[in-house]
Amino acid sequence: MKRFSSVIKIILTLCLVVFIARDLQGDTVSDAPMAEVQAAVVSAAGYGDAVPAENRMVKRYYGLNVQDYDGVVLYAPEDNMDANELLLVRLADVSQSEDVEAAILERQQTQLNSFEGYAAEQTKLVQDYVLEIRGNYIFYMVGENVAQAQEAFLSCL
């Protein structure tokens, strides 16, 4: 019985060490150029011919100052009845991720409130958004090709 107890303690200690090591490791910072990530994601998302929104739209929709980051690209909805949106952010410092995530979630909720009740298709798209934070990169998308765009995003990093 004593031996069984010792084995359990060793196993639990090893699990704790592995958990702590993984937690401390965190996400790594990527050296991938923003232009490369943007090209891959835009292609996978089906936005090939689309033009990125101006910096003022990032401020308007998300309340973020583009100059505070190493790169920001927004493909905004073309009209008020369109929910399709793509935002890529390359952080200047990973400590910025919480603020950007909060801004994205606020935008997502605003869009959900806007479409709920009268635009079922758009509401479903907004509900099925993808937000991916990997080190110094953030990917947010609402649209039909989110899985493909997310896969392209992750493969670039």
Rosetta constraint file for C-alpha pairs under 8 A:
AtomPair CA 1 CA 5 HARMONIC 6.33 0.50
AtomPair CA 2 CA 6 HARMONIC 6.34 0.50
AtomPair CA 3 CA 7 HARMONIC 6.28 0.50
AtomPair CA 4 CA 8 HARMONIC 6.29 0.50
AtomPair CA 5 CA 9 HARMONIC 6.28 0.50
AtomPair CA 6 CA 10 HARMONIC 6.24 0.50
AtomPair CA 7 CA 11 HARMONIC 6.18 0.50
AtomPair CA 8 CA 12 HARMONIC 6.10 0.50
AtomPair CA 9 CA 13 HARMONIC 6.04 0.50
AtomPair CA 10 CA 14 HARMONIC 6.16 0.50
AtomPair CA 11 CA 15 HARMONIC 6.22 0.50
AtomPair CA 12 CA 16 HARMONIC 6.15 0.50
AtomPair CA 13 CA 17 HARMONIC 6.21 0.50
AtomPair CA 14 CA 18 HARMONIC 6.19 0.50
AtomPair CA 15 CA 19 HARMONIC 6.09 0.50
AtomPair CA 16 CA 20 HARMONIC 6.13 0.50
AtomPair CA 17 CA 21 HARMONIC 6.08 0.50
AtomPair CA 18 CA 22 HARMONIC 6.18 0.50
AtomPair CA 19 CA 23 HARMONIC 6.13 0.50
AtomPair CA 20 CA 24 HARMONIC 6.12 0.50
AtomPair CA 21 CA 25 HARMONIC 6.13 0.50
AtomPair CA 22 CA 26 HARMONIC 6.71 0.50
AtomPair CA 26 CA 135 HARMONIC 7.77 0.50
AtomPair CA 27 CA 134 HARMONIC 5.85 0.50
AtomPair CA 27 CA 135 HARMONIC 4.56 0.50
AtomPair CA 28 CA 134 HARMONIC 7.30 0.50
AtomPair CA 28 CA 135 HARMONIC 4.98 0.50
AtomPair CA 28 CA 136 HARMONIC 7.67 0.50
AtomPair CA 29 CA 94 HARMONIC 8.00 0.50
AtomPair CA 29 CA 134 HARMONIC 7.72 0.50
AtomPair CA 29 CA 135 HARMONIC 4.70 0.50
AtomPair CA 29 CA 136 HARMONIC 5.27 0.50
AtomPair CA 29 CA 137 HARMONIC 7.98 0.50
AtomPair CA 30 CA 135 HARMONIC 6.74 0.50
AtomPair CA 30 CA 136 HARMONIC 6.44 0.50
AtomPair CA 30 CA 137 HARMONIC 7.55 0.50
AtomPair CA 30 CA 157 HARMONIC 5.76 0.50
AtomPair CA 31 CA 157 HARMONIC 7.63 0.50
AtomPair CA 32 CA 36 HARMONIC 6.92 0.50
AtomPair CA 32 CA 37 HARMONIC 6.91 0.50
AtomPair CA 32 CA 156 HARMONIC 6.80 0.50
AtomPair CA 32 CA 157 HARMONIC 5.94 0.50
AtomPair CA 33 CA 37 HARMONIC 6.52 0.50
AtomPair CA 34 CA 38 HARMONIC 5.90 0.50
AtomPair CA 34 CA 71 HARMONIC 6.50 0.50
AtomPair CA 34 CA 90 HARMONIC 6.89 0.50
AtomPair CA 35 CA 39 HARMONIC 6.04 0.50
AtomPair CA 36 CA 40 HARMONIC 6.34 0.50
AtomPair CA 36 CA 156 HARMONIC 7.51 0.50
AtomPair CA 37 CA 41 HARMONIC 6.11 0.50
AtomPair CA 37 CA 152 HARMONIC 7.95 0.50
AtomPair CA 37 CA 153 HARMONIC 6.30 0.50
AtomPair CA 37 CA 156 HARMONIC 5.78 0.50
AtomPair CA 37 CA 157 HARMONIC 7.69 0.50
AtomPair CA 38 CA 42 HARMONIC 5.82 0.50
AtomPair CA 38 CA 73 HARMONIC 7.64 0.50
AtomPair CA 38 CA 88 HARMONIC 7.35 0.50
AtomPair CA 39 CA 43 HARMONIC 6.10 0.50
AtomPair CA 40 CA 44 HARMONIC 6.22 0.50
AtomPair CA 40 CA 149 HARMONIC 7.86 0.50
AtomPair CA 40 CA 152 HARMONIC 5.86 0.50
AtomPair CA 40 CA 153 HARMONIC 7.02 0.50
AtomPair CA 40 CA 156 HARMONIC 7.52 0.50
AtomPair CA 41 CA 45 HARMONIC 5.93 0.50
AtomPair CA 41 CA 149 HARMONIC 4.99 0.50
AtomPair CA 41 CA 150 HARMONIC 7.32 0.50
AtomPair CA 41 CA 152 HARMONIC 5.42 0.50
AtomPair CA 41 CA 153 HARMONIC 5.63 0.50
AtomPair CA 42 CA 46 HARMONIC 6.23 0.50
AtomPair CA 42 CA 47 HARMONIC 5.09 0.50
AtomPair CA 42 CA 48 HARMONIC 5.92 0.50
AtomPair CA 42 CA 149 HARMONIC 7.22 0.50
AtomPair CA 43 CA 47 HARMONIC 5.99 0.50
AtomPair CA 43 CA 48 HARMONIC 5.24 0.50
AtomPair CA 43 CA 149 HARMONIC 7.85 0.50
AtomPair CA 44 CA 145 HARMONIC 7.27 0.50
AtomPair CA 44 CA 148 HARMONIC 5.58 0.50
AtomPair CA 44 CA 149 HARMONIC 4.83 0.50
AtomPair CA 44 CA 152 HARMONIC 6.49 0.50
AtomPair CA 45 CA 144 HARMONIC 7.90 0.50
AtomPair CA 45 CA 145 HARMONIC 5.17 0.50
AtomPair CA 45 CA 146 HARMONIC 6.59 0.50
AtomPair CA 45 CA 148 HARMONIC 6.53 0.50
AtomPair CA 45 CA 149 HARMONIC 4.88 0.50
AtomPair CA 46 CA 145 HARMONIC 7.18 0.50
AtomPair CA 50 CA 75 HARMONIC 7.44 0.50
AtomPair CA 51 CA 75 HARMONIC 6.96 0.50
AtomPair CA 52 CA 73 HARMONIC 6.47 0.50
AtomPair CA 52 CA 74 HARMONIC 5.54 0.50
AtomPair CA 52 CA 75 HARMONIC 4.78 0.50
AtomPair CA 52 CA 76 HARMONIC 7.28 0.50
AtomPair CA 53 CA 57 HARMONIC 6.24 0.50
AtomPair CA 53 CA 58 HARMONIC 7.67 0.50
AtomPair CA 53 CA 73 HARMONIC 7.49 0.50
AtomPair CA 53 CA 74 HARMONIC 5.50 0.50
AtomPair CA 53 CA 75 HARMONIC 5.53 0.50
AtomPair CA 53 CA 76 HARMONIC 6.00 0.50
AtomPair CA 54 CA 58 HARMONIC 7.24 0.50
AtomPair CA 54 CA 74 HARMONIC 7.81 0.50
AtomPair CA 55 CA 59 HARMONIC 6.70 0.50
AtomPair CA 55 CA 65 HARMONIC 7.99 0.50
AtomPair CA 55 CA 66 HARMONIC 6.39 0.50
AtomPair CA 56 CA 60 HARMONIC 6.09 0.50
AtomPair CA 57 CA 61 HARMONIC 5.90 0.50
AtomPair CA 57 CA 74 HARMONIC 7.96 0.50
AtomPair CA 57 CA 76 HARMONIC 7.90 0.50
AtomPair CA 58 CA 62 HARMONIC 5.54 0.50
AtomPair CA 58 CA 63 HARMONIC 6.67 0.50
AtomPair CA 58 CA 64 HARMONIC 6.12 0.50
AtomPair CA 58 CA 65 HARMONIC 7.40 0.50
AtomPair CA 58 CA 66 HARMONIC 7.23 0.50
AtomPair CA 58 CA 74 HARMONIC 6.70 0.50
AtomPair CA 59 CA 63 HARMONIC 4.23 0.50
AtomPair CA 59 CA 64 HARMONIC 4.82 0.50
AtomPair CA 59 CA 65 HARMONIC 5.89 0.50
AtomPair CA 59 CA 66 HARMONIC 7.58 0.50
AtomPair CA 61 CA 107 HARMONIC 6.55 0.50
AtomPair CA 62 CA 103 HARMONIC 5.36 0.50
AtomPair CA 62 CA 104 HARMONIC 6.41 0.50
AtomPair CA 62 CA 106 HARMONIC 7.79 0.50
AtomPair CA 62 CA 107 HARMONIC 6.19 0.50
AtomPair CA 63 CA 103 HARMONIC 6.91 0.50
AtomPair CA 64 CA 68 HARMONIC 7.99 0.50
AtomPair CA 64 CA 100 HARMONIC 7.56 0.50
AtomPair CA 64 CA 103 HARMONIC 7.65 0.50
AtomPair CA 65 CA 69 HARMONIC 7.76 0.50
AtomPair CA 66 CA 71 HARMONIC 7.14 0.50
AtomPair CA 66 CA 72 HARMONIC 6.10 0.50
AtomPair CA 68 CA 92 HARMONIC 7.06 0.50
AtomPair CA 69 CA 89 HARMONIC 7.30 0.50
AtomPair CA 69 CA 90 HARMONIC 6.25 0.50
AtomPair CA 69 CA 91 HARMONIC 4.99 0.50
AtomPair CA 69 CA 92 HARMONIC 4.83 0.50
AtomPair CA 69 CA 93 HARMONIC 7.97 0.50
AtomPair CA 70 CA 89 HARMONIC 7.69 0.50
AtomPair CA 70 CA 90 HARMONIC 5.25 0.50
AtomPair CA 70 CA 91 HARMONIC 5.53 0.50
AtomPair CA 70 CA 92 HARMONIC 5.00 0.50
AtomPair CA 71 CA 88 HARMONIC 7.86 0.50
AtomPair CA 71 CA 89 HARMONIC 5.70 0.50
AtomPair CA 71 CA 90 HARMONIC 4.86 0.50
AtomPair CA 71 CA 91 HARMONIC 7.03 0.50
AtomPair CA 72 CA 87 HARMONIC 7.33 0.50
AtomPair CA 72 CA 88 HARMONIC 5.67 0.50
AtomPair CA 72 CA 89 HARMONIC 4.51 0.50
AtomPair CA 72 CA 90 HARMONIC 6.32 0.50
AtomPair CA 73 CA 86 HARMONIC 7.93 0.50
AtomPair CA 73 CA 87 HARMONIC 5.73 0.50
AtomPair CA 73 CA 88 HARMONIC 5.18 0.50
AtomPair CA 73 CA 89 HARMONIC 6.58 0.50
AtomPair CA 74 CA 85 HARMONIC 7.45 0.50
AtomPair CA 74 CA 86 HARMONIC 5.67 0.50
AtomPair CA 74 CA 87 HARMONIC 4.53 0.50
AtomPair CA 74 CA 88 HARMONIC 6.54 0.50
AtomPair CA 75 CA 85 HARMONIC 5.59 0.50
AtomPair CA 75 CA 86 HARMONIC 4.98 0.50
AtomPair CA 75 CA 87 HARMONIC 6.44 0.50
AtomPair CA 76 CA 84 HARMONIC 7.05 0.50
AtomPair CA 76 CA 85 HARMONIC 4.95 0.50
AtomPair CA 76 CA 86 HARMONIC 6.64 0.50
AtomPair CA 77 CA 82 HARMONIC 5.36 0.50
AtomPair CA 77 CA 83 HARMONIC 5.88 0.50
AtomPair CA 77 CA 84 HARMONIC 5.44 0.50
AtomPair CA 77 CA 85 HARMONIC 5.67 0.50
AtomPair CA 78 CA 82 HARMONIC 6.46 0.50
AtomPair CA 81 CA 115 HARMONIC 7.99 0.50
AtomPair CA 81 CA 119 HARMONIC 7.96 0.50
AtomPair CA 81 CA 122 HARMONIC 7.78 0.50
AtomPair CA 82 CA 122 HARMONIC 6.85 0.50
AtomPair CA 83 CA 111 HARMONIC 7.33 0.50
AtomPair CA 83 CA 122 HARMONIC 5.63 0.50
AtomPair CA 83 CA 123 HARMONIC 7.92 0.50
AtomPair CA 83 CA 125 HARMONIC 7.00 0.50
AtomPair CA 83 CA 126 HARMONIC 6.63 0.50
AtomPair CA 83 CA 142 HARMONIC 6.63 0.50
AtomPair CA 83 CA 143 HARMONIC 7.05 0.50
AtomPair CA 84 CA 125 HARMONIC 7.67 0.50
AtomPair CA 84 CA 141 HARMONIC 7.48 0.50
AtomPair CA 84 CA 142 HARMONIC 5.11 0.50
AtomPair CA 84 CA 143 HARMONIC 4.64 0.50
AtomPair CA 84 CA 144 HARMONIC 7.81 0.50
AtomPair CA 85 CA 140 HARMONIC 7.97 0.50
AtomPair CA 85 CA 141 HARMONIC 5.56 0.50
AtomPair CA 85 CA 142 HARMONIC 5.10 0.50
AtomPair CA 85 CA 143 HARMONIC 6.54 0.50
AtomPair CA 86 CA 139 HARMONIC 7.65 0.50
AtomPair CA 86 CA 140 HARMONIC 5.80 0.50
AtomPair CA 86 CA 141 HARMONIC 4.42 0.50
AtomPair CA 86 CA 142 HARMONIC 6.50 0.50
AtomPair CA 87 CA 138 HARMONIC 7.89 0.50
AtomPair CA 87 CA 139 HARMONIC 5.98 0.50
AtomPair CA 87 CA 140 HARMONIC 5.10 0.50
AtomPair CA 87 CA 141 HARMONIC 6.32 0.50
AtomPair CA 88 CA 137 HARMONIC 7.29 0.50
AtomPair CA 88 CA 138 HARMONIC 5.71 0.50
AtomPair CA 88 CA 139 HARMONIC 4.87 0.50
AtomPair CA 88 CA 140 HARMONIC 6.54 0.50
AtomPair CA 89 CA 137 HARMONIC 5.65 0.50
AtomPair CA 89 CA 138 HARMONIC 5.05 0.50
AtomPair CA 89 CA 139 HARMONIC 6.72 0.50
AtomPair CA 90 CA 136 HARMONIC 5.65 0.50
AtomPair CA 90 CA 137 HARMONIC 4.61 0.50
AtomPair CA 90 CA 138 HARMONIC 6.53 0.50
AtomPair CA 91 CA 96 HARMONIC 6.53 0.50
AtomPair CA 91 CA 97 HARMONIC 7.19 0.50
AtomPair CA 91 CA 136 HARMONIC 4.94 0.50
AtomPair CA 91 CA 137 HARMONIC 6.08 0.50
AtomPair CA 91 CA 138 HARMONIC 7.78 0.50
AtomPair CA 92 CA 96 HARMONIC 7.55 0.50
AtomPair CA 92 CA 136 HARMONIC 7.27 0.50
AtomPair CA 93 CA 97 HARMONIC 7.97 0.50
AtomPair CA 93 CA 136 HARMONIC 6.71 0.50
AtomPair CA 94 CA 135 HARMONIC 6.34 0.50
AtomPair CA 94 CA 136 HARMONIC 5.26 0.50
AtomPair CA 96 CA 100 HARMONIC 6.41 0.50
AtomPair CA 97 CA 101 HARMONIC 5.92 0.50
AtomPair CA 97 CA 133 HARMONIC 7.66 0.50
AtomPair CA 97 CA 136 HARMONIC 7.70 0.50
AtomPair CA 97 CA 138 HARMONIC 7.69 0.50
AtomPair CA 98 CA 102 HARMONIC 6.12 0.50
AtomPair CA 99 CA 103 HARMONIC 6.27 0.50
AtomPair CA 100 CA 104 HARMONIC 6.17 0.50
AtomPair CA 101 CA 105 HARMONIC 6.16 0.50
AtomPair CA 102 CA 106 HARMONIC 6.13 0.50
AtomPair CA 103 CA 107 HARMONIC 6.22 0.50
AtomPair CA 104 CA 108 HARMONIC 6.11 0.50
AtomPair CA 104 CA 140 HARMONIC 7.52 0.50
AtomPair CA 105 CA 109 HARMONIC 6.16 0.50
AtomPair CA 106 CA 110 HARMONIC 6.19 0.50
AtomPair CA 107 CA 111 HARMONIC 6.19 0.50
AtomPair CA 108 CA 112 HARMONIC 6.13 0.50
AtomPair CA 108 CA 126 HARMONIC 6.77 0.50
AtomPair CA 108 CA 129 HARMONIC 7.96 0.50
AtomPair CA 109 CA 113 HARMONIC 6.11 0.50
AtomPair CA 110 CA 114 HARMONIC 6.17 0.50
AtomPair CA 111 CA 115 HARMONIC 6.31 0.50
AtomPair CA 111 CA 126 HARMONIC 6.89 0.50
AtomPair CA 112 CA 116 HARMONIC 5.83 0.50
AtomPair CA 112 CA 123 HARMONIC 5.98 0.50
AtomPair CA 112 CA 126 HARMONIC 5.97 0.50
AtomPair CA 112 CA 127 HARMONIC 7.03 0.50
AtomPair CA 115 CA 119 HARMONIC 5.21 0.50
AtomPair CA 115 CA 120 HARMONIC 7.30 0.50
AtomPair CA 115 CA 122 HARMONIC 6.38 0.50
AtomPair CA 115 CA 123 HARMONIC 5.35 0.50
AtomPair CA 116 CA 120 HARMONIC 6.90 0.50
AtomPair CA 116 CA 123 HARMONIC 5.68 0.50
AtomPair CA 119 CA 123 HARMONIC 6.01 0.50
AtomPair CA 120 CA 124 HARMONIC 6.17 0.50
AtomPair CA 121 CA 125 HARMONIC 6.45 0.50
AtomPair CA 122 CA 126 HARMONIC 6.25 0.50
AtomPair CA 123 CA 127 HARMONIC 6.12 0.50
AtomPair CA 124 CA 128 HARMONIC 6.19 0.50
AtomPair CA 125 CA 129 HARMONIC 6.49 0.50
AtomPair CA 125 CA 142 HARMONIC 5.90 0.50
AtomPair CA 125 CA 143 HARMONIC 5.66 0.50
AtomPair CA 125 CA 144 HARMONIC 7.10 0.50
AtomPair CA 126 CA 142 HARMONIC 5.64 0.50
AtomPair CA 126 CA 143 HARMONIC 7.55 0.50
AtomPair CA 128 CA 142 HARMONIC 7.02 0.50
AtomPair CA 129 CA 140 HARMONIC 7.27 0.50
AtomPair CA 129 CA 141 HARMONIC 5.73 0.50
AtomPair CA 129 CA 142 HARMONIC 4.69 0.50
AtomPair CA 129 CA 143 HARMONIC 7.28 0.50
AtomPair CA 129 CA 146 HARMONIC 7.51 0.50
AtomPair CA 130 CA 139 HARMONIC 7.63 0.50
AtomPair CA 130 CA 140 HARMONIC 5.59 0.50
AtomPair CA 130 CA 141 HARMONIC 5.43 0.50
AtomPair CA 130 CA 142 HARMONIC 6.75 0.50
AtomPair CA 130 CA 146 HARMONIC 6.73 0.50
AtomPair CA 130 CA 150 HARMONIC 7.67 0.50
AtomPair CA 131 CA 138 HARMONIC 7.36 0.50
AtomPair CA 131 CA 139 HARMONIC 5.68 0.50
AtomPair CA 131 CA 140 HARMONIC 4.48 0.50
AtomPair CA 131 CA 141 HARMONIC 6.75 0.50
AtomPair CA 132 CA 138 HARMONIC 5.76 0.50
AtomPair CA 132 CA 139 HARMONIC 5.05 0.50
AtomPair CA 132 CA 140 HARMONIC 6.46 0.50
AtomPair CA 132 CA 150 HARMONIC 7.69 0.50
AtomPair CA 133 CA 137 HARMONIC 6.00 0.50
AtomPair CA 133 CA 138 HARMONIC 4.54 0.50
AtomPair CA 133 CA 139 HARMONIC 6.43 0.50
AtomPair CA 134 CA 138 HARMONIC 6.32 0.50
AtomPair CA 139 CA 150 HARMONIC 7.49 0.50
AtomPair CA 139 CA 153 HARMONIC 7.35 0.50
AtomPair CA 141 CA 146 HARMONIC 6.26 0.50
AtomPair CA 142 CA 146 HARMONIC 6.79 0.50
AtomPair CA 145 CA 149 HARMONIC 6.22 0.50
AtomPair CA 146 CA 150 HARMONIC 5.89 0.50
AtomPair CA 147 CA 151 HARMONIC 6.12 0.50
AtomPair CA 148 CA 152 HARMONIC 6.24 0.50
AtomPair CA 149 CA 153 HARMONIC 6.10 0.50
AtomPair CA 150 CA 154 HARMONIC 6.20 0.50
AtomPair CA 151 CA 155 HARMONIC 6.13 0.50
AtomPair CA 152 CA 156 HARMONIC 6.32 0.50
AtomPair CA 153 CA 157 HARMONIC 6.84 0.50
